[in-house]
């Protein structure tokens, strides 16, 4: 603050830039960055006042350090006035805000979905006049809120909304990487600093003035406060000694001491009132209150100092004129509310209070926020000293609420504090175990282990909670499935023999971990022991755990009936813990139903990676990548795979890192990128095979087979494929056995092993693969068509494959089946008959970027004498998703019906059609069917 109630000194350039910012016609964002006391708040206030003069509505708020780890706490403060003022918010946006702010259960939105809802809200709020959002102390905004502010700030062009943020340089925040324009706020020049000092303290002695200038180093707040601390300039030498005694103290700390002297002189009642405001995050002056005040748009803060305030309100200080007179508070012109003059005042108030005084204030604030579970928990956690089971229960409930909204890190802190306040040892141990469990899913494996040890003490290695923590660490950090399987299985067996001393939840956690270990082991012995334990436990096993045991192990032998359960669960994901969502989604992957889950996973993955269950977030990215690979979105899959690999390496999760490499190897193999595919495959195999990680070694072998097929090396492909399962059978508990059906059949046919190829295709049929999943149905019928002993059977099996309702969801497999069938038809029926199969196969491979298969299909097309025509090239320019949407639209389906089939919103379908029309040279939906018919007709012409 360069001045109070006077023109600012030395800020002409900054004021000019802010004036241009406010007057600009287009919406935009700007970050003011500078050190403590450099004048950011004054510049924000100047911009707010200028905006009001220009006719803008202004919303002001400030970050609160106490809530910096509560997901979306800052965003709630920012939007609370607008949500109260905008009456006609659409249902979609309203449900997004309800889910994010915990007002109702619903599907948690993605950063993009929430950002779009915020943009919609701002657009409606600014419909009558332009809107300026002002955020001070942005470094204290929680990460989730800061990310949304960054998303919104980058998309304000073309709107009447502007965003202005002040952040400190000495504290890192998500605004550091928000990619928003910045205005650095530097210290005043020596000349401007002296001008300010002379203007405000004209009678200050030269010697003291020189000392103040030297110590303030151009910091405006120091220039204004140091002389006031020293008193009248005529006091001379003692003041000089006072100042010299603080030479080694950092400037912010020195200023806090200055404010401390004023606070000490206040009455006890006034100090208590300031403490209530400081602990509840009341903002600083110039309109940057934490409550979020609205200028001229009919929005105010709470209505009472000590009464139950609304969920968006802060404590409102009252009868505080004494603190205003002492230069500690200011009065907001727009609302008449008291606000701290500077964040350092707020810090000084808290630091000067005794522990008992702080606890009493927190206790009172817990009552103020009794209707807000998480804020109440925050204050109760700080207010309570002695064990209190009621408070511990409240903290536990807050932790559960935070976990479901992406706040696993906050949940760990609350559960740890709840354990400290537990009245009984059993309650303390249980809550620490819960904290350790959440910490493990948040990729804090070391913290999880320490929490368990603090709850159980030495000599407790066999305790269930200790087994969970140590097994998680060994599995995910080092891929140890051998000893962890024995350890967890023994813990479960001890629980079974000793009776239900532990809670059902602990047993379920152990069982689910054992299932995960068995899945990664991927071999018969481990799974048979696991299934034996599940059978012994009987009714103690939950239905969900049984579902995981059946689908994760061997869908051919145990997956019957799982698809229906998964479909039902996919419709009820809202409000479930993130790790439960990922377990269900893994089961869906094994049943080829992952597309049902992807929209939900996309909606929550970013929040989990930011402040939530990071380990679960990495699993979500793996699952998103797998679905992208399945449906042909290979560029997106590449980006997702690299992202999760970086995260896994960063968090020391070697298991996930090598799993990511295995998926990237498979993707590179599909695309014909043989060098990267083989390098990644070798790296995964070298790490996984000595550890007995069958899940990963099967992936490595599958990538090897795919790369060999892409290169036309069918003998190597065959050897890789039979390393997963012999021809004519599907090795028990080898989950890649069924997935590599086409690889083995195709490699066997091209290496003169027709009998083995036929034997394997018949085994797929006889094992009931078509009944297990849509993808397995497609490739089983395709394998039977490839190996058919008569042309009639080949045509029938191919027709079953191509006509499968979900065939288009697996474009790579469908293209392979069409290519193989087209080759067979060319040899039997001639070149013209083959083109109807070879053309769409070639198109699909080209769209996907499957280089090896594209060349093979083109060669087959050339053998038929076909030459690509212009219309065919137009069609080839469509992505797989665009082609599918075009086909469905041409069949007469509405955008809503198409969206339901492809798990897209009607608006997204409309956007795709908007891009499709110019590619096909049409302008209306009615012309779509004719365009596609002409294209197909031209493609089928004989040479």
N, C-alpha and C positions, 0 to 999 in steps of 0.2 A: 504494500500500500504506500504509494508515493505521498499521498496526502489524505487527510480526512476532511471531507466537506469542501475541498478546494481543488483547483485544476491540478492535474498530475504534471509532474516535472520530468522532463527527459523521456517522455513516452510518445512523442509526436509520430514517429514511424509506426509504432504498434497501433496507435489510435487510428491512423490513416488506413492501415490494413484492415482493422476491425470495422471501420466505417464502410469500406468497400465490401467487406464480407456481408454486413447487414443489408446494404442497399442492393446487392446483387440480385438479379431477377431469378436466377436458378438456385435451387436448393443445393446445399453443400455442407461439409463438415470441416472443422479446424481444431487442432489440438494446440493449446498453449502449454509450453514445457519450460520449467525453470525451477530454481532452488527455493527452499522455504523462505518466505518473507520477501521475495523479489518483486511481488506485485501482481501475481496472476489473478488473485481474487478481485483486486481493484479493476483490472482490465476486463474481467468477466462482467463485473457490475457496470462498467462503462458501456460495454457492448449491449447488455440487457437494457440499460436506460435508453441507448440510442435506438434499439429495436422497438421499444415501447413508443418512442416519439415517432417512429416510422409507421406505427399502427400494427406492430406485431403483437401477438399474444406470446407471453414468455412463461416457460416452465423451468423452475430452478430446483436443483437438488445437489446433494453432496454425498460422496462415498463415506462409509462408516467402517472404521477399522474392525470394530467388534463383529461386524457381519460380513467380513471379506471372504469368509469360507462358506457362507450360506448360499446355496445355488439360487440365483435369480432374485436375491433380496434387493440388490440395487435396482434392477429393472422394475421390480414391483414399486419401489419408491418413486421412480421416474414416471411410471405409467398410471399410478393410482389416481391422480387428479383427472387424467384424460378418460380413464375407464368409467369414472363417476360422472363425467360430463357428456360423453358421447352416448346417446340413447339408442341409436339405430345401428349398432354394431352387428354385422352379419353373424349368423349362427356358427359358421365355420371358425371365424376368428374368435368368437366368444368361447367356444369349446377349447380352442388352443390355449387361451389365457387361463381358463378354469383348470386345465390339466397342469400347466406350468406352475401356477400359484397355489395348487393344492386345494382348490375350492370344489373340485369334483373329480371323480375318476374318469380317465380317458386315455387315449393313446398319446404318449408323450411326443410332442412334435420335434422334428429335426431343427437344427439351427436355421436352415432355409425356411421351413414352414413357419417357425416362430418369427423369423425376421420379416417374412412377407405379411404376417398378421400385424406386426408392429407398424410396418409401412402403411398398411391399410388403415389402422387406427389413426396414425399421424395425418394421413391424407384427409380423413373425415374431420379430424379436429381442426385442420387448417382450411376447411372448406370456406369459412366465412372471412378469415384473414390469415396472413402468414404466421407461422409458428417458429419460435426460437427455443431450443432446448439447451439449457446451460447446466453443465455438470462440473462442480468443483471437487477437488480431492479425488479425481478419477482413479488414482493409484489404489484406493481402497475399495473400488468396485469389485465384486466377486467375479471370477473368471467367466462364468456363464453369461452374466449381464454385460461384461465388457465385450465379449465376442459378438453379442447381438448388436451392441452399439456400433461396433466396427462394421458388421454386415449392413446395418441400416445406413451408417454414414457414407458408405461407398455407393449407395444407391439412391441418393437424394436428388440427383440431377433431374430437372423437369418437374420437381415438386415445390410447393411453397414452404418447405420445412428446412431449417438449418440446425446444426448440432455444433455446440462449442464446449470443449472439454479442457479443464485445467489439470495437469499432472505434475508431480514433483520429479526432479531428475534423479534423486538419490534412492528412489524406491521403484523396483521393477514392477511392471503390470502388463496385462494383455494389450493395453493400448500401445505398448512399445512395438508390437508387430501388427497393428491394425491397418497399416498401409493407408493412413489418412494424412492429409496435408498438415504440416506443423508450422507454428510460429514460435521460435525460441524467444524466451524473455530473459535477457541477460541483466547483470547488475548495471546500475547507473554509471555513467562515466564520472571521472573525478570532478569535472566541472559541474555536471548536473547534481551530483551528490552534495557538493558544497552549496549550490543554489538552494536545494531543498532544505538543507540545514539552516542556512541564513534566513530563509523565508519563514520557517517554523520556529526557530529559536534565535531571534535577532540579537539577544543580549548575551549569548553564550560566549565565554571567554575564548581567546584565540588558542590557548594551550589545550583546553578541554576540547575545543572544536577539532583541533588537529588530531587529538587522540581518538575522538569519536569517528572521524573520517578514516583514520588508519584501521580501526577495529571493525568498522561496518563494511569496509571493502565494497562500497556501492550498494549494499543491501538496503532497500528503502525502509523495511520494517525496523532494522537495527538503527538506522539514522533517526527514526522517529521515537524509538523507545529508549535508547541509551541515555540521551540527555534527561529524559523524564526520570530515569532511575537515579541519575547523579544529582538531580536537584538543581537549584539555582547556580548559575555559573560563578557567582561571587564566592561560593564556598571554597574554591581553590584547591589547595594541596591535598586534603583528605580525600577529595573525590578522585584525584589522580591516582592515589594509592589504591582506592577501591577498584578502579578500572584495571590498574596494572595487576592486581591480585587475581583477575579472571582471564589473563592473557592466554593461558594454555587451554582454556575451555572452548569447545566448539560453539560457534555462534548460536545455533538453535537452542542449545542447553543454556547459554547465557541469557537468552531472551526469556526462556521459561522461568529462570530464576527471577527475572525482573517482574514477570507477571505474578510469580509466587509471593513476592513481597506485598503486592496489592491485594491478592486473595487473602493473605493472612490478616490484613487489616479489616476485612469484612466481618459482619456479624455472623454468628454460628448458623442462624436460620438462612441467611443469604448463601453461605457456603454450601449448606445442604441442598438448597435449590439448584445451585450451579452444578453440583455433583450429579443430581438426578438428570439434568439436561445433558451433561457430558457423557455419562454412562449409557444414555439412550441414543446417542449419536445426533443430538441437535446440531445443525450445521453452523457455519460461520456467517458473517454478515453479507450484505449486498445480495440478499435473496437466495443464497445457496443453502437453504435449510434442508435437512434430511427429510422433512415431511413432504417436500415437493409442493411449493406454493404456486398457485396460478395467478397470473396477472390478467385481469379484465376478461376472464372467461368463466367466472362464476364458480371458482374452486378455492376452497380454503383448507386449513389444516384441521387438527382435532379441536374439540370444544371444551376441554377441561384439563387442568394440570394433573389431577390425581384420579380422574374417573376413567372408566373403561373406554379407551379410544378405539376408533375403527382400525382395521387391520393394516391400513396404510399410513397411520398417523404416528408421530413421535410424541414424546412427552413435551408439553408446552409449559415453559417456565413462566412464573407470574410474580408480581410484586418484587421486581428485580431492578428498580431504579437505582438502588445503591450500587449495584455492579456496573450500571451504565455510567454513573458519575465517576467510577474508578477506572473507566476506560477499558473494561473487560468485556462488556456486552454492547451491542447496538440494537436499535429498534428498527425492524423491517418497515419501510414506508408503506408497502402495499397491504400488509396484514396487521401491523401493530405488534407482531410477535417479537420476543427477545431472541437474539442470536449472538453467538460468540464472535468477538471481533476478529479472531484469527484462530486457526487450528491449534497453535501453540498454547493459547489460553485454555482450550479444552484439555489438552494434555497436562498442563500445569495443575488444573483443578483436580484431576484424577490422581496425579502423583502426590499432591499435598494431603490428600485425605488418608486417614488411617485405615487399616484393613477392616476394622469394625464398621467404620463409616461407609466404606464401599459396599460391604455386605448388606448393611441396612438399606442403602439406596437400591441395590439390586433386588432385594426382597420386595420393596415397594413397587419397583418397575415390573416385577413378575406379576403383581396384582393388576397393574395398569394393562398389561398385555395378556390377561388371563384367557382371552378368546383366540389368541394366536399361539399355537402349540410350540412352534420352534423358537419364537422370541421369548416366550415364557420360559422355555427350557434353558435358553442362553442365560437369562438372569438368575434362574434358580440354581444353575450349576455354579455360578459365582457367589451366590448368597449363602449357600449351605456349607456348614463346616462339619458337623457331626453326622454320623450315619442316619439316613432318613429314607425309609423304604418308599414312601409316597413320592418323594422327589426322584428317587432312582427310577421308579416306574414311569414318571413323566419324561425323564431323559431317554429312557428306553423307547417310549412311544415316538418321541421326536426323531430318534435315530432311525426307526422303521420308516417314518414318513420321509425323511431325507433320502434314505436309500432308494425308495421307489421313485424319487424325483431326480436321481442322478447325483446325490450328495453323499456318496459312500465315505469320503474322507471326513466330512462333518460327523457322520454316523459313528465312525471309529472313536472320535473324540468324545462324543456324548456317551457312548457305551462304556468307555474307559472311566469317565467321571461317574457314571451310574454305578459301576463296580466299586469305586472308592466310597460311595455313599450307601452301599448295601449293608443291611443290619446283620445278615447272616453270612457265614463263610460260603455256603452253597450258592447263595445268590451272587456273591462277589465272583466266585469261580465261573459261574454260568455266564455272567455278563462279560467278563474278560475273555471267555472262550468265544462269545458272540463277536466281540470286538476283533479278536484274532481272525475269526472266520471272514468277517467283512474286509479286514486289512489284507488278507490273502487274496481275495478277489479284486482288491484295489491295487494289486501288484506290489504290496508292501510286505513281502514275505519275511524279511528280517524283523520288522515291527511285529508281525503276527507271532513269530516265535518268542520274542521278548514279552509280549503280553501274556502268553500262556505261562511262561516261566514265572512271571510276577504273580500270577494267580494261583499257581500250584506249588511253587517252590522246588528245591532240589529233590532228586529221587523220584520224580513223577513222570519219567519218560514213557511209561506204559499207560498213563491216563489218556482217555479218548481225545481230549482237547490237545494234549501234547502230540499225540500220534497224528492228528489232523494237521497241525502246524508243521511238524517236521516232514511229513509225507508230501505236503504241498510244496515245500521248499526243495526237497530232493527231486520230485517229479518235474517241476517246471523249470528249475534252474539247471538241472543236470540230466534230465531224461531218465532217471532211475526208476524203472518199472519192476525190476526183480526184487529188490529188498523192500520197496514200498508196498508191493502187493502182499508180501509175507507179513509185514508190519500191520497194515490196515486189516487184513483178513484175520490176523490173530486178535486184534482189538475187538473186532466184531464178534469173534467166537467167544472171547471172554465175557462180553456183554450178554451174549445168548445164554451162557452157562450160569452167570451170576444173577440173572433176572434183571428186571427193569429198574436198576438203581439210577441209571442215567435217563435223561429225558428222551422222548421219542425223536426229538429234533436232532440230538447228537447222533443217535443211531442212523438216522436218515442221511446225515452229512457224511458219516463214515461209509455207508453203503454207496452213495453217489460218487464219492471219491474212488472207491474200489472199482466201480463201473468205469470211471474215466481211465484209471490205471490199466484195467483189462483191455479197454479199447485201444490204448496206445501199445500195449504188448502185442495185441493182434495175433495171438496164438492159442491153440486148443487147450493146453494144460491150464493156463491162467483162467480162461473163460469157464472151463468145466468146474474148477474149484469155486469160482465166483457164483455160478448158477447153483452149485451144491449148497453154498452158504445161504443163498436166497431161499432155497427150498426149506432149509432147516429153520429159518426165521419165520416162515409161514405168514401169519396175519400181521406181523410186526413190520412187514415191508409195505410201503405205500404203493398205490396204483401207479403213480408217476415213476417211481423207481423201477417197478416191473416193466413199464413201457420202455424205459431207457435200457434196461438189461436185455430186452428182446430186440430192439431196433439197433442198438449200438454193436451188438455182438454178431448176429448172423441173420439178416432179414429173410434169407431163403428158408431157414429152418424155424425161426422164431418170430418173424415179422407179421404173420397173419393177423388181420384185424387192427393193426397199428395205424393204418392210414385214416380210418374213420375217427379215431381218438385224436390224431394230430389235427385233422381238419376242424374238429370241434374246439380244440385248444387254441388254434390260430385265431379264432374269433373272440377269445377272452384273455388277451394278453395284458390289457391295461391293469395297472395296479400290482403286477407281479414283480418280484425281485429280478434284477437283470440276469443273475446266474440261472434262475429258473427259466427265463426266456431263452437263454442260449442252449440249455439242455434240450428243451423242446425243439428248438431249431435244428440242433444236431440230429435229433431223431427224424425230423422232417427231411434233412439232407439224405439220410440213408434210404428214405422212402421216395426220394425225388419230388418232394413237395415244398422245397425251400422257397420257391417264388411266393408262396402264401405268406411267408414270414418277412420277406425282404423289405417291404414298405415300413413295417414296424421297426425292424433292426436299423434301417436308415434313420428313422426318427429319433432313436435314442443313443446311437453309437457315439456321436460327438460329445454329448453331455457326459457319458460314462468315461470317455477318454480324458475329459477335462477335470472333473471333480468327483468322479464316481468309481465304479468297479472297473478299473483299467484292464485287468486280466479278462474280464467278461467282454469288455469292449474290443480287445484283440481277437477273441473268438468270433465276435460279431463281424469283424472285418474279414476274417477267414471265410465265414459263411456267405457274406455278401460277394466276395470274390468268386467262390464256387458257383454261386447262382449266375453271376455275370459270365463266367466261362460256359456254363450250361446253355444259356440263352443266346450266346453269340456276341456279347458285349465285351470283346477281348481287350480293347483299349482301356476301358474302365477297369477291367480285372487287373490289368498290368499296374495301373496307378494304385489300386487298392492293395495289391500284393506288396508293392514297394513300401507303401505307407506302414503296413503292419509289420513288415520286416524291420524297418527303422525303429518302430516302437518296441518290438521284442528285444532288439539288441540294446536299446537304451535302458530297458528295465531289467536286463539280465535274464530274460526268459529264453534260455537256449532251446528249449523244446519248441516253443512257438516260432523262434527264429528259423529253425530247420524245417518246421512244418511249412512256413512261408516260402522257404527256398524250394521245397518239394513242389508246391503249387505253381510257383514261377517256372520251375523246370518243365512241368507238364504244359503250361501255357506256351512257353518257348518252343516246345516240341510240336505242338499243334500248329504253330505259325511257321514251322520250318526253319527256325533259328537254331540250327543244330549245335553250333559251338557253345552258346550260353546254356542250352538245354543239357548238354552232356557235362559241362563244368558243374552246374548246380546239382545235377543228379549224382555225380561222383562225390561232391561235398556232403550231401545228405546221407548217402550210403555209408561213407567212411565214418560219419558221426553216429548214425543210428544202428548199424548192424552189430557192432560190439556191445551195445547196450540192450540188445534184444527188443528193439522198438519195431515190431512187425508192421505197425500202422505206417511208419515212415519208409521202411524198406520196400513195402509193397508199392507205395507211391513212387519211389525211385525206380523200381522195375517197370511200373506203368509208364513213367516218363520215358524210360529207355525204349520200351516197345513203340510208343507213339513217335519218338524221334526216328527210329529205324524205319517205321512204315512211311513216314514223311519223306525219308531219303530213298525209299524203294529197296531198302536192305531187309528183305522179308525173312531171311534166315536168322538174323540177329533179333528181329522182332519176335519171331517164334520162340527163341530161347528165353527172351525176357518174359514173354507171356506165360510159358509153362513153369517159370520160376515162381509165379504167383499161384497157379493151379494147373494140374495135369489136364490134358484134353479128355473130355468125356465125364468130368466131374467138377464139382465146385467145392474146393477144399473148405472144410468147416472153419468158421470164424476168420476167413481171409476175405475182408470186406471188398477188396479190389477184384476178387475172382469173378463176380457177376458183372462188374463194371468194365472189365476188359474182354468181355465175350466177343465183340466184333474184332478186336485186335488178334485174338488167338485164331478165330475162324479165317480171317482174311490172310494172316501170315501163313497158316497151314495150307490154304488153297494155292497160294502163290509159290509154295515150296514143294508142291507135289504130294502133299499130305491130305488128299481129299477125304480119305476115310476118317482121319482124326477130326477134320473140320466138320464133317457131317455128324460124327459121334458127339461132338461138343454142342452143336446146335440142337440135336435131339435131347441131350441132357438138360439144356436150358428149358426146353418145352416140358419135359417130364418132371423137372424140379418145380414147376409152377411159377417160373419167373414172370410170365405175363400178368399173373394175378398180384404180384408184389408191388409193382410201381409202374407208372406210365412209361418211363424211360426203358425199363427192362422189358416191357411188352413190345415197345418199338424195336429194340435191337434183337430180341428173340425172333420176332417175325422176320426181321431183316436177315438174320443169320440163317433161318430156315429157307428164305428165298435164295440166298447165295449158294446154299448147299443142296438145293432141291434136286431130286433125281428125275423129275419130269418137268416139262415146261408148264404144264397145268398147275402143278404144285407151286412152282416158282411165281407164277402170276398171282395165284391166290394169296400166298404168303406176303408178296410185295404189296398187294392191294390192302391187306390187313395192316401192314406197317404204315403205308402212306395215308390211309384213311383214319388212323388213330386220332381221336379228338385232341390229344396233346402232342402230336407229332411235330408241329411247328415250333413248340417250346424247346426243341432240341435240334437246332438247324444243322449242326455238324454231323450228328449221327444220321439224320434224314438224308443229307447230301451224300454221305458215304453209301447208304443203301441204294439211293437212286443211281449213283455212279456204277456200282457193281451190277445192278439190274440192267442199266443201259448197255453195259459191255456185253452182257449175256444176250440181250435182245438183238444187238447188232450182229452177233455171230449167228443167231438163229433166224431172225426175221428180216434182217437187212438194215441198211444205214438209216433210211427214213424213219422207220419205227423206233429207232434208238434215240432219236433227237429229243423226243418229249421227256425223256428221263435225264439225258446228258446235259441239256441246256440249263434246267434249273439247278442241277448239281454244280455245274461250272459257275453259275451266278452266285450260288451260296458260298462256295469256297472262296471266290474272289471278294465278296463282301466281308467275309469273316477274316480274310488275310491269311488263309491256310495255304502257304506258298506251294508246298509239295503236291498237295491234292489238286490245287488249281491247275498246275502244269499237267498233271495226269488227266484231268477232265478235259482240258483244252486239246490235248493230244488225241483223246478219244473223239472229241467233236471234229477235229480235222480229219480223222479217219472216216467220218460220215460225210465229209465234203461240205460241212456247214461253215458259213462265214458270218461273223457277227454283223448285225445290221444296226442302223442308227437307233431304232427303237429299242433294240436289245441293250445298247449301251446306256440309254436313258434309264431303263429298268435296272440295270446293274448299278446305277448311281445311287439307288435307294439302299438304305441300311436294311438289315434283316427286319428290324422293328417297323420301319416305314413300309416295307413290302407287306408285312403281315397286316398292318393297319389298313393299307390300301385294299388288300384282298377282302378283309372283313367289311370295309365300307362299301366296296363294290357289290358285296352280297346283300346289301340292304340294311345292315345293322346300324343303329344310331350310335352317336359318340358315347353315350352312357353304356350301351350294351357292349361296345368294343372295349371300353375302359374296364368293365367288370371282367371280361375274359382275360385281359392282359394286365390286370392289376394296375391300371393307370387312372388318373382323374379324367373326367370328360374334357376339361380345359387342356390337359396335356395332349389328348387325342386330337383336339382341334388344332393345336400348334403343329403337330406332326403333319396333318393334312394340309395345312397352310404351306409347309415346305415341300410336300409331295407334288402338289399341283404344277408348279413351274418346272419341276424336273421332268414331268411327263408331258409338258406342253399343253396343259388344260387349265381352265379357270373355274370350273364348276364341279360339284360333286356328281352331278348327273353324267358328266363326260367320263367319269373314272372307269366305269365298267367297260365302255367302248375302248378306252385307251389300253386297258389291260388285255382285252380280247384281241385287239389288233396286234399287240406285242407278242402274245402267245402264238397267234396265227403266223406271224412273220418268222418266229423262231422255229416253227414246225415245217417251213417250206423245204421241199427237196431241192437239192442242188441240180 
